């Protein structure tokens, strides 16, 4: 009895349930039993197309064939093995060196000359249908795009899709998009905007937390100007507008400044009191911002971090002034950071660490006892 392996592949978006992984394996095992062959292993590539050469399992199978542990490979049909003749010929040439042949469970292909002809015809047909399907999919997407409809992928924050696959305003998230644009134009940086959103429990379009890398695709997205974009082409009015031209242009100027300062990330001003300073008028936290005067001098301030539309008239405070005041209050001549206070903090910290260590050790011992 000769050894065989089974190779199965599931194409993305396939509606042929019978050719699912389970269906393929069932037919391949039945073929092996009828042919008195022993199955020694399965190789399965899931959710990959036959035109994709990044199929890890088929490549592993070809590598394993060099050890001569099997003589045949069973596939459900030849189109499960490869969908173009070049790949098929390449793979089979490598397998032939190892003395391995590909068998089809559903296609009766003989070992004689006519079998070689039939196999070539079947592979050509598979490649033809694959190319035709690809053309139909592309044509369908192009038609959908010409009507400014949603054809898959991510939906930009601020929008949703109606029953006719058209983009409409999401009344809950569109104001958030506009607020973020306003915040960046008013001097907030990415980190501050992310902190603002996370503190208020506002998720990203994927339901996650905001970070400094969450915003560029939003602030540079011309769809917010009401432009439907497909393959680099813009259709004015193809989507509802969320951001006006003036605000969008101001944000692009800010982004341009970021792009022209590649070392900005390393030279960001450190705001010692950011999120620690409390607004005396509305009680919201204050965060560090910067502004550039007409003579291009950069000034740093602390600004109330409340809702930008809130009626808090607290003026921004110069960063250097307030930080110096706080530092002097802590370490100045009559400050609270005395030697006695430092010793007390050190002693309390040491005791806390020891208590945590002891607690961890007790839990470990309890766990050992429970296991025994």
Secondary structure, 3 states (H helix, E strand, C coil): CEEEEEEEEECCCCCCHHHCHHHHHHHHHHHHHHCCEEEEEEEEEECCCCCCCCCHHHHHHHHHHCCCCCCEEEECCHHHCCCCHHHHHHHHHHHHHCCCEEEECCCCCCCCHHHHHHHHHHHHHHHHHHHHHHHHHHHHHHHHHHCCECCCCCCCCCEEECCCCEEEECCCCHHHHHHHHHHHHCCCCHHHHHHHHHHCCCCCCCCCCCCCCCCHHHHCCHHHHCEEEECCEEEECCCCCCCCHHHHHHHHHHHHHHHCCCCCCCCCCCCCCCCCEECCCCCCEEEEEEEECCCCCEEEEEEECCCCCCCCCCCCEEHHHHHHHHHHHHHCCCCCCCHHHHHHHHHHHHHHHHHHHHHHHHHHHHHHHHHC
